[in-house]
Each structure stands twice: as structure tokens, then as C-alpha cells.
């Protein structure tokens, strides 16, 4: 019951909140959802101690689900270290966001419904991380997708909001297309979707081959790549990233919880969870590394040109997810999970801080209309500093430990993709620091650019919004230092147990502790340089950015327009699909099938029998009826004649 | 399990008894209409209640036919009155008896003229549907199978929209051509075997070369009913013209006749031909999934959009059936039941707003959520079930079909899985345009919220869709033994299919 409760308490909270919000009982809804999630957090802490620190992995059966022949997928909860880490991250950030939302959404008429959605999301996310088979993981995967859809489109009156919601769902479906095929191909290969079976037998399928469309591929490579396509969708990796910046249309607590700390990391979680399979797929690992590295640098270049405060952080999230992926790609899964955890704290902190800024400035999100408010919002200002320091990886903040570990592991992998990832990651680190301080300076410093009216209303957020920032800030400061030894240090093997599998010989992580000093120091120097550049560009010489933008106009335009991905996809996929559908309908259904089929036939009938007027008189069903009776009479005659 | 009373006959013909009552109603037009509605609802409700006995009394460990009834019909001809159900047909009977009262309730206010005739048509339709699924005699099956069309013609033709004549005619042409060919095949089979008893025919070994032709003959009829591409074009017109309740039954039950026919006739009687033609069916079905999904994207009429989505979903069904794997057939069965519930609910969703604004044009709506928040919730849920969200019934069928398809041929699964993406595109886009946004049209803002009658229709549909999504064993357990038996019949004939190739 204890383990059931962790997962199902948020669902209970969501149901109560949902029902209460139907009759506008917002306080009940708020209480129920917060209680559900906070209790779940409390239990998760116990579970973490028992499972991760105590080394007791276990599974809990709940109920039967889908059983058809040898295809068996049932509701079962799996608790191992990987799950336990995610439990803490999910319920921890979710609790903070729930409480923060009480303040942030206090003026919204539908705040009860909002809380219900948040709890529903938490439940789906917990189902995802506790899944014991791929199909249940897919349940959670789609569940968080729907919750994300509902929350992005929460302000459904806004055209941009429900457009973004739909875009998020559809782009994710493209990833799910790969994921679903991955699941069924694993089943076809191994005869099970159960993790325990898959992990135990993966090694024996190394030489198997799957042939699709005449192309033969090593089975494990194909399976891993298909699963990674799913991960790319959910974690907004290059190519399937376009939904994430638009998802910022949702209320800011949603961005913090779903689009920074938890849901978007599900792809990373999936890759780590499937490490016993992916480890045998060297090509897939290289692809993961390269896609991750490209995403890290791509998103950073876009992030430094955006003016919407939330979009800057969204691209930052995208970039940091890229780091996690290339860590996983060089088999440094513990480092990926480490960064996932620290990132959850400081990125949620940054988003909630940004929400606080937006709140203070009467819903202004454009950095160009901010500035000069740091004295008026001291708590928020401090929090944003802490978050930025952690994000940029300054020594002894959380990001310092996890990001450096990733870069060192990439360097220590001594592979082509690894080195590529290392250098792109270093470049992205420079940009990360640059855009973080660009954001800090533009939002808080300089002369106020908001209207006097708005400036007069600038105020620090209420306690219900600032207090939840405290635990996140503590996490952003200390989680790296606290977690280092167990996640990626000496106690690593005991901590992870069987939850993560690394093939002997894939020793990037082990070697990461013995890289040259310059590799360790370089990221710090780059981060410091990024800050200095930002200070030069936005405080010392404020005219510089515009001049550079003008000087390198083509590159600036490319970055500012997000590398034209949206325009490209619209031209290649969206518009042609609709046009093609129109053509199929008008030319295919009406022009060919109907023209030569029923219409042609009926025209023939009309012409040949002169029934035109009768057919149009509306009595065609009489003919139908007569025809049926005729058939029956014919049959009776035939059979009775035959019988005699 | 043998029941002491002829439960199948009772369930089948009870609605006809109700028709008698309907004829007896006297009085002025208003009171006739009122009473006719009540009688029809009570009769169909009671039929559903009785049909539940099939579920309670069903022995799911037994793979043969249950609740069997057999009586002499036409002398010593080998033609008999033979009813019975197994795990394949029983769920469809429950689906029919479940949807009929809901459909009658859905017509409560929408139908204003010739109400009694309308209710008669619905009850006759119910008898025909149940009889079709319960028949274990080929001749009976044929009579019910074709008989279903008569009340449906009438429902579309009398109570339909402006273009009802064209729609009914198209429906009729397609169906008739298919049926004639099937009838010829049935006569051939009868001449060869001297019986029309379905279990006996299933046990008969037809020569592979003959199977080839017989399969095609049955295929002509079933493919139209499913409908498969390219004989699907009657469906959008029929749906658009049919009244809401007609669409609910058409999509909910009548489209399942083709799939059921494949499972009851084509697979067990022509196993070699089924295996031989499977690749053709895969191609047609894969085209159906992609083609009709794209066409659905181009629609501006809500009902047409959902009608095209039905063709895409039924493409999954035909793929599943002809994978000839346990997961594929289980998935196809599940998909049929699920689609029966979800599409009925979606057509009702259209009907609800049609009753208020009298248009099906998507552009006429927008911002419906403001006027009808609960409607938005139900519509959202059904929309998500339609795109196969895990936790709803839509997912289980699709997943199992994909598993079976990959086993049969991975490329089929790849094409079918594109339906996951395209389905999300057209359904979410539909929902967005109808429900979300700011209601700017005053007539949209003035739409009254769902009344209790409409909620009474939505709630049971939603609960079942959720239940089957969370605990599909309710259905899978019933089907299991029968599907396994069907598969073992197929495998015993597989050496023949090799020679046929």
C-alpha cells in the first residue's frame, strides 16, 4: 500500500480537485491536490532511503491490463534506484509548483481545474517512472503528453495557446510513432515487453537482424533508434524540438514543472532505463551523442537572441537536455541522471523566478520592456542569481558538478562523437553563461523600460510564491555537492545497483575522473567569459549587441528565427498534407472512385432505363426494399426447390 | 453453459415484439409520438438488460458455441434455425443492445415527424443486428445481414438530410453488388456441402482453388461493409445524411458486420485463401489508414471528418484480422468494440451541437467550451480515445493490431503506425476549431449547456471506454478461447497455403 500510495495519491488528488472544480469549490480542489502531491513526496523520501540508499529494488503488482496470447503487459510498479531518483525529482518539484500555483493562479477563475491538471500530470509522470514494462511506460508517456496538452492550452481563449497545445501533442506523436514501433519490435524480437525479461536477454540478441522494406539492420540498433525517436519528441531534441518554445504559452508554473524539470526529461529517463539494450547498439549510442550535442549548441545559439524571458529559458532547457543525451550517448548514464536531477532544481527555480518577474511586471514577458527592478524584488532577484549560477556551472553550485562531469565523460570517451560533443558542449557552456546573464541584466538592471504605470505596481511576490523557491534554491546550491559521490563518484556502483547497465569497456565515466586538468578548468573559464561578455554587451557598451546583429545579419537572423525550423516544417509537412488531403478527396474520392463507381453506374442506370424522375423523387428506398424482398423470395424458391 | 430458456431467441425477437406494441398505440399525433418513444426505449432497455445474461452466463473457458438453439426449419435441407454465440459474436450482441437504447434516447428531440415509424425502424434494426451476430446458419445470417440494410435505408431516406436520396442510392448500389456475389458463393458452398450450418461449414475443407473464388465473393460484400478503400465512398455520404442516431448505429454496429464476417466466414472457411490474400488486404488497409486520414484533414463538415476517421480506424481492424496472429485478431476485435463506442459517442457529439445550431460546418462553431463546458469534457475524452490514448479503449486495440502487424510484416506496422500521427492531427484540429478559442458568434454563446438526457447518453459510453482502457481483460478474456480455436483452425490448414502460393 505504501508504494501504491506514492503513485495513486496524486491521482486521487486530481479526481477530487476535478470534481470540486466543477462546482467552483476552488479551495477544496487546491487542498486536495496539494495534499495528494505532498504526501506522495513524503512517502517518496522514505522510498528513496529504502530503495536507493538501502539497495532494495522491488516490484509491486497492481492489476491485470493487456493480455493477449504471449503479449502480456500488466499494471505493475517497479521501484529501483532510477525510479527512486525520479520520484524525488518529480514529487519534489511538483510539490513546490503546486504551492507556488496557489499564488500565481489566485486571480484565475479556473484555478481548481488548473490544480487538477497539475496533479493529473504528476500521476502520469509517476506512472511513467515506475513502469515495469514498456507499454505501461507508454501509458505514462502519453498521459504526461495529454496533461501537457491540457495545460499549454489552459488559457483556451488565446489562439496562440491552443495552437501551441495542439502542436505539442502532434509533434510528440511523431516521436511516439517511433516509440510505439520500438515497443512492438522489441516484443517481436524478445517475446516480452517486461523490463526484467528484456534486460536479462538483451545480450543474446546481438546478432539478430530485422528486415524492414528490404533493409536489414541489427535488431538492437533498430530498436534503440526507434525508442530514441520517441525520446527525441518528448525531450525536444533537434528536429522534434519545435513544440517546446511554443509550449511557453502555458501558465509559468506549468513551464517549470512540465517543460523544464520533469516531463521533458522523460526521454533521458527512457534512454537510461533502456541502457541494458542500448549498450549493445553502438550506432544508436553515436546517434544519441551527436543529436544531443547538436541540440545543446543549436538551442544555445537561439536562446541568446530571444527576447521572451520564458523562451530564453525554454531554449536553455532544450540545450541542457542535449547535454544529458550526449552523456547517455557516451554511456555515462549516471552523469545524465545526475544532471537531470540538478537541472530539475535550478531550472524549476529559474522558471518560477521568471514567473515571479512576470507577475511583478503585470504579465510582461518581453525582456525589452523590463529592467531596473532588482531593488523592488530582492527575493526573486536573488533566486534568479542562484539559478543562473547553477545553470552556468559556477564552482560549488549544482550545475558545476553535473555539467562538468558530462563534459569530462564526453572527453574521456575518446570517440569521434564524444570529442564532437565535448567541444560543442564547451561552446554551449559559453553561450549558456552569456544568455543567462543577458537575461539577468535585461530583466533586473539598467533603466526601467516598462511604462510608469507598470513600474508603480512592481512588487515582490507573496510568500506563497517565494517560499517554494527556497527548497529549489537549496537544491540548486547543494544538490550537486551532496549527490556527487553517490551519483557519479565512489559510491556509484552501490547506488545504482542493477538499475543502470554499462557494458564493460564503455568506461567514459570511469575515465572522466582522470582527464587532464585543462578539461576540468575549461568549462569554468568559458562560463566566466560568457558572463563577462554579457556584462560588456549589455552594461558597458549597450550599443554593441545591435551593432553585432547588424554586422552578422544573416547569422543573427538565422538564430533569431530559430533556424527557420517552423517555416521549414510548415512548407514540407503541414501545408502539403492538408493540400494533399484536399486533392485525394476531390480527385480521388469524388473524381475517380465515385465518378467511375456509383455515380457512373447510376448515371448508366438513369440513362438506360429512363428512371431519372423516379430516382429523384425520393423513393429510392422503395426500390431497395423491393430488391430485398425479391432476393428473399428468390432464395426461398431456390432452396425449397433444391430440397425436394 | 446451456441456459434453460431460449435466451438468444428472446433477445433477438424481443424488439420485434416491441414493434407490435408500437402498432397498437392509438391517439393523436403528439401522444403517439410520446408513447412510441417510451415504448421503444423500454423495449430496447429491457432487451439490453436481458442480453446481459449472455455476459453473466458466458463460460469464457469454453471455445465452442454457447446458448445454442437449433430447430428444424426447411425440411431435411440441411437448413435449420440455429442460434449460438461464442467469444467473437457475443461482444457484438452486447454492443448492439447497449447502443440501441442510447441511440433511441439520442433521437428524443431530434426526430419530430413520423416518430412511430422511426421507432419501428430502430427496433427492427435491432432485431436484425442481433440476429445477424447470433445466427449459426448461413441462410439466416444472409437474411439478417441484408435485412439490416432495410431499416437503415429507411432511416437515412426518410429522416435524413437534404441529399439523402443520393446517399441512400450510393449505399444501396455498393451493398447490393457485394451481396449478390456473396449470395452466389453461398449457393455454391451449399451445393458442395449440402448444409448451411456455419459450424459444419467451418469444419469442411474447401479445395484451395475453390477457396480462392469463394474468398473473393465474400470479400466483395464484407469489404463494402467495413468499408475498405476504395469502396468506402458511400460511408461519408451516408453518415452526413443520416440522423444522429442513425450515424451512431451505422458507425457503432453496422461497420462491424464486415469485420465480423471475415472472422466468422473468411478465416475459418477459407484459411488458405485468407493467408494468400493477406498482403493485398494489408496494402488496401494501409492505403485506407493514410489516404482517409489525409482526406479527413481536408474536411470542413464535422460528420464527414468523423466518417473518414472511421474508415481509417477500420483499416486497423482489417490489418489485425489478416495478420492471422492472436494479437492481431484480439486487437481487431477490441478495436471494433472500442470504435463502436467511441464513434457512436463522437457522432453524438456532432448531433448535440447540430441540434442547437443546425449546421455541421466546423467554421460555424468555435469557443463552444464557454457555452457548454461539460460537453467539452466529454468531447475531449472521446477525442482522446479516438486517437488511441493509453487508458482508453482505443489504445488497446491499436497496440495489439500493431503488434500483430509487425509479426506478420514490419512494413505493415510502419504504415499503420502513421495513423497515430495523422489521427492526432485531424482530431485535435477538429476539437480546436470547434471547442477552443473565443466564442465570437452570439448563436454559439447562446447554446444551452448539456441537458440531463444528453449526459445520460454520454456517461455510460465514457465509463465503458475508460473501463475497457484500464481493464481490457473484461473483453479479452471472453474472446480468448474462441480466437485461439480460430487460430488453430488456420494453422492446421497452413500447409495448403504454401502449395497455393
HADDOCK unambig.tbl for C-alpha pairs under 7 A between the chains (distance, minus, plus):
assign (segid A and resid 64 and name CA) (segid B and resid 471 and name CA) 6.88 0.50 0.50
assign (segid A and resid 65 and name CA) (segid B and resid 470 and name CA) 6.56 0.50 0.50
assign (segid A and resid 65 and name CA) (segid B and resid 471 and name CA) 5.37 0.50 0.50
assign (segid A and resid 65 and name CA) (segid B and resid 472 and name CA) 6.18 0.50 0.50
assign (segid A and resid 65 and name CA) (segid B and resid 473 and name CA) 6.46 0.50 0.50
assign (segid A and resid 66 and name CA) (segid B and resid 472 and name CA) 6.15 0.50 0.50
assign (segid A and resid 66 and name CA) (segid B and resid 473 and name CA) 6.48 0.50 0.50
assign (segid A and resid 67 and name CA) (segid B and resid 473 and name CA) 6.92 0.50 0.50
assign (segid A and resid 68 and name CA) (segid B and resid 326 and name CA) 6.78 0.50 0.50
assign (segid A and resid 68 and name CA) (segid B and resid 327 and name CA) 5.71 0.50 0.50
assign (segid A and resid 68 and name CA) (segid B and resid 330 and name CA) 6.82 0.50 0.50
assign (segid A and resid 69 and name CA) (segid B and resid 326 and name CA) 6.11 0.50 0.50
assign (segid A and resid 69 and name CA) (segid B and resid 327 and name CA) 6.72 0.50 0.50
assign (segid A and resid 139 and name CA) (segid B and resid 390 and name CA) 5.03 0.50 0.50
assign (segid A and resid 139 and name CA) (segid B and resid 391 and name CA) 6.85 0.50 0.50
assign (segid A and resid 142 and name CA) (segid B and resid 389 and name CA) 6.64 0.50 0.50
assign (segid A and resid 142 and name CA) (segid B and resid 390 and name CA) 6.73 0.50 0.50
assign (segid A and resid 156 and name CA) (segid B and resid 436 and name CA) 5.59 0.50 0.50
assign (segid A and resid 156 and name CA) (segid B and resid 437 and name CA) 5.69 0.50 0.50
assign (segid A and resid 157 and name CA) (segid B and resid 436 and name CA) 6.59 0.50 0.50
assign (segid A and resid 157 and name CA) (segid B and resid 437 and name CA) 4.41 0.50 0.50
assign (segid A and resid 157 and name CA) (segid B and resid 438 and name CA) 4.73 0.50 0.50
assign (segid A and resid 158 and name CA) (segid B and resid 437 and name CA) 6.22 0.50 0.50
assign (segid A and resid 159 and name CA) (segid B and resid 437 and name CA) 5.95 0.50 0.50
assign (segid A and resid 162 and name CA) (segid B and resid 432 and name CA) 6.90 0.50 0.50
assign (segid A and resid 166 and name CA) (segid B and resid 428 and name CA) 6.41 0.50 0.50
assign (segid A and resid 170 and name CA) (segid B and resid 421 and name CA) 6.56 0.50 0.50
assign (segid A and resid 170 and name CA) (segid B and resid 424 and name CA) 6.20 0.50 0.50
assign (segid A and resid 170 and name CA) (segid B and resid 425 and name CA) 6.20 0.50 0.50
assign (segid A and resid 173 and name CA) (segid B and resid 420 and name CA) 6.86 0.50 0.50
assign (segid A and resid 173 and name CA) (segid B and resid 421 and name CA) 5.31 0.50 0.50
assign (segid A and resid 174 and name CA) (segid B and resid 421 and name CA) 5.83 0.50 0.50
assign (segid A and resid 177 and name CA) (segid B and resid 417 and name CA) 6.07 0.50 0.50
assign (segid A and resid 177 and name CA) (segid B and resid 418 and name CA) 6.72 0.50 0.50
assign (segid A and resid 177 and name CA) (segid B and resid 420 and name CA) 6.59 0.50 0.50
assign (segid A and resid 177 and name CA) (segid B and resid 421 and name CA) 6.83 0.50 0.50
assign (segid A and resid 184 and name CA) (segid B and resid 403 and name CA) 5.23 0.50 0.50
assign (segid A and resid 184 and name CA) (segid B and resid 406 and name CA) 6.93 0.50 0.50
assign (segid A and resid 185 and name CA) (segid B and resid 406 and name CA) 6.88 0.50 0.50
assign (segid A and resid 188 and name CA) (segid B and resid 407 and name CA) 6.08 0.50 0.50
assign (segid A and resid 212 and name CA) (segid B and resid 410 and name CA) 5.87 0.50 0.50
assign (segid A and resid 212 and name CA) (segid B and resid 411 and name CA) 5.89 0.50 0.50
assign (segid A and resid 213 and name CA) (segid B and resid 411 and name CA) 6.20 0.50 0.50
assign (segid A and resid 577 and name CA) (segid B and resid 294 and name CA) 6.59 0.50 0.50
assign (segid A and resid 578 and name CA) (segid B and resid 294 and name CA) 6.82 0.50 0.50
assign (segid A and resid 578 and name CA) (segid B and resid 297 and name CA) 5.94 0.50 0.50
assign (segid A and resid 578 and name CA) (segid B and resid 298 and name CA) 5.81 0.50 0.50
assign (segid A and resid 580 and name CA) (segid B and resid 294 and name CA) 6.94 0.50 0.50
assign (segid A and resid 581 and name CA) (segid B and resid 294 and name CA) 4.21 0.50 0.50
assign (segid A and resid 581 and name CA) (segid B and resid 295 and name CA) 4.19 0.50 0.50
assign (segid A and resid 581 and name CA) (segid B and resid 297 and name CA) 6.14 0.50 0.50
assign (segid A and resid 581 and name CA) (segid B and resid 298 and name CA) 5.35 0.50 0.50
assign (segid A and resid 582 and name CA) (segid B and resid 295 and name CA) 6.15 0.50 0.50
assign (segid A and resid 582 and name CA) (segid B and resid 298 and name CA) 5.04 0.50 0.50
assign (segid A and resid 584 and name CA) (segid B and resid 295 and name CA) 6.17 0.50 0.50
assign (segid A and resid 585 and name CA) (segid B and resid 295 and name CA) 5.34 0.50 0.50
assign (segid A and resid 589 and name CA) (segid B and resid 233 and name CA) 6.51 0.50 0.50
assign (segid A and resid 593 and name CA) (segid B and resid 230 and name CA) 6.90 0.50 0.50
assign (segid A and resid 594 and name CA) (segid B and resid 233 and name CA) 6.96 0.50 0.50
assign (segid A and resid 598 and name CA) (segid B and resid 170 and name CA) 5.93 0.50 0.50
assign (segid A and resid 598 and name CA) (segid B and resid 173 and name CA) 6.58 0.50 0.50
assign (segid A and resid 618 and name CA) (segid B and resid 165 and name CA) 5.60 0.50 0.50
assign (segid A and resid 620 and name CA) (segid B and resid 165 and name CA) 6.59 0.50 0.50
assign (segid A and resid 620 and name CA) (segid B and resid 169 and name CA) 6.50 0.50 0.50
assign (segid A and resid 621 and name CA) (segid B and resid 153 and name CA) 5.91 0.50 0.50
assign (segid A and resid 621 and name CA) (segid B and resid 154 and name CA) 6.33 0.50 0.50
assign (segid A and resid 621 and name CA) (segid B and resid 157 and name CA) 6.50 0.50 0.50
assign (segid A and resid 624 and name CA) (segid B and resid 172 and name CA) 6.78 0.50 0.50
assign (segid A and resid 625 and name CA) (segid B and resid 150 and name CA) 6.11 0.50 0.50
assign (segid A and resid 643 and name CA) (segid B and resid 77 and name CA) 5.03 0.50 0.50
